[in-house]
Every structure is written in C-alpha cells, then in structure tokens.
C-alpha cells in the first residue's frame, strides 16, 4: 500500500532482519518511498507529513502482542487435543490474567 507507516515498518524490518531476510537494498527502497511521500505532501500545501502519531516501537509492541496471542491460540488447540503441557501453559495464562484484573 501507500501508507508511510507501513513502509517505515517494512524498511526497519528489512534493515534489521526482523521476521524477514535482511536486505539493506530493500530497506533503502522503502525509506525512499517514505521520503518521496513526505516531499509530495510538502509540495502540495506545505502540510506536514501525516504519520498519525504512530511510532515504530508502538507498531512492534502491537505485533509482539499479536504473536503472543497466536501462540496462546496454538496452545489452547493443543490443550483441547489432550496435550498436558499445553494445558498447564493455558491454565497458567488464564490464572495470571484473572489475578491481574
């Protein structure tokens, strides 16, 4: 897509090799797209770049939580199928969530 935050996230992931193969060349391509978007916004009406006040670390925190949720769903399915270790993991998770309320 053409959303600057998405391109920033992709650039960072490519630069650092986070979840993808590291590629400085591809990272630079995404950073250039963001720079071009910024220039086009500036030339249109002098407006600032619309970043929606989203920081990369916020994006990464959300992604980390999604990953944890995916793992928990997997453990719940394993527990439903009779895996005792998964059942303990799920039970511990539920206990901690209820305790923290």
Residue pairs with C-beta under 8 A, 6 or more apart in sequence:
2 37
4 34
4 37
4 38
4 49
4 50
4 51
5 51
5 52
5 54
5 59
7 30
7 31
7 33
7 34
7 37
8 30
8 31
8 34
8 56
9 56
9 59
10 30
11 27
11 28
11 30
11 31
11 34
12 18
12 27
12 56
13 19
13 20
14 20
14 22
14 23
14 24
14 26
14 27
14 30
15 22
15 24
15 27
16 22
18 60
37 49
38 49
41 47
41 48
41 49
41 50
42 48
42 49
72 90
72 93
75 86
75 89
75 90
75 93
76 86
76 90
78 85
78 86
79 86
79 87
79 89
79 90
